[in-house]
Amino acid sequence: MNIIFAELEQKAHNYAASTFIESHGKQAEYNRLFIDKFAELIVRECMGICKKHPSRYPYNNWNADAVAPHLVQQFEEHFGVEE
C-alpha cells in the first residue's frame, strides 16, 4: 500500500475511533465513519493535486483533453497506482 494511503487510513481510523467512542456506537457505525472519512480524505488529496495543477496551464490555453492525462499521471504517481 502506498504510504499516502496508509497515512489517510490512519487518519480515518483515528477519526472513526474517537467519534465511535463518543457516540457509544456499534461496529457498523464505526465502519461507516471510517469509510466516509477515508473517502473524504482521498478526495481531498485529489483536490489538492488539481489545485496545484492549473498553475502550469494559463486559463486562456486550458484544454481538458490536454490537462486530463497530466492529472491522471499525477494521481498515479501520488497514490502509487496505475490504470
C-alpha positions as CSV (number, residue, x, y, z in Angstrom):
1,M,0.0,0.0,0.0
2,N,1.2,3.5,-0.9
3,I,2.4,5.5,2.2
4,I,-0.2,8.1,1.3
5,F,-3.0,5.6,1.7
6,A,-1.5,4.3,4.9
7,E,-1.5,7.8,6.3
8,L,-5.0,8.5,5.2
9,E,-6.2,5.2,6.6
10,Q,-4.7,6.0,10.0
11,K,-6.3,9.5,10.0
12,A,-9.7,7.9,9.1
13,H,-9.2,5.3,11.8
14,N,-8.4,7.9,14.4
15,Y,-11.4,10.0,13.5
16,A,-13.7,7.0,13.5
17,A,-12.4,5.6,16.8
18,S,-12.7,9.0,18.6
19,T,-16.2,9.6,17.2
20,F,-17.2,6.0,17.8
21,I,-16.2,6.2,21.5
22,E,-18.0,9.5,22.0
23,S,-21.2,8.1,20.5
24,H,-21.0,4.7,22.1
25,G,-22.0,3.3,18.7
26,K,-22.0,-0.2,17.2
27,Q,-19.4,-1.7,14.8
28,A,-21.5,-0.8,11.8
29,E,-21.4,2.8,12.9
30,Y,-17.6,2.7,13.2
31,N,-17.3,1.1,9.8
32,R,-19.5,3.8,8.2
33,L,-17.5,6.6,10.0
34,F,-14.2,5.1,8.8
35,I,-15.3,4.6,5.2
36,D,-16.8,8.0,4.9
37,K,-13.7,9.8,6.4
38,F,-11.3,7.7,4.3
39,A,-13.2,8.5,1.1
40,E,-13.3,12.2,2.1
41,L,-9.5,12.3,2.7
42,I,-8.8,10.6,-0.7
43,V,-11.0,13.2,-2.4
44,R,-9.2,16.0,-0.6
45,E,-5.9,14.6,-1.7
46,C,-7.1,14.6,-5.3
47,M,-8.5,18.1,-5.0
48,G,-5.1,19.3,-3.7
49,I,-3.4,17.8,-6.7
50,C,-5.9,19.5,-9.0
51,K,-5.5,22.9,-7.3
52,K,-1.7,22.8,-7.8
53,H,-2.0,21.7,-11.4
54,P,-3.7,24.7,-13.2
55,S,-0.8,27.0,-12.4
56,R,1.1,25.1,-15.1
57,Y,-1.6,26.0,-17.7
58,P,-2.8,29.6,-18.3
59,Y,-6.6,29.7,-18.3
60,N,-6.8,31.0,-21.8
61,N,-4.9,27.9,-23.1
62,W,-6.7,25.4,-20.8
63,N,-7.8,22.3,-22.7
64,A,-9.4,19.4,-20.8
65,D,-8.1,16.9,-23.4
66,A,-4.5,18.2,-22.8
67,V,-4.8,18.5,-19.0
68,A,-6.6,15.3,-18.1
69,P,-3.7,12.9,-18.9
70,H,-1.4,15.0,-16.8
71,L,-3.7,14.9,-13.9
72,V,-4.1,11.1,-14.3
73,Q,-0.3,10.8,-14.2
74,Q,-0.1,12.9,-11.1
75,F,-2.8,10.9,-9.4
76,E,-0.9,7.6,-10.3
77,E,2.4,9.0,-9.0
78,H,0.9,10.5,-5.8
79,F,-1.1,7.4,-4.8
80,G,1.3,4.8,-6.4
81,V,-1.4,3.2,-8.5
82,E,-1.7,2.5,-12.2
83,E,-4.7,2.2,-14.6
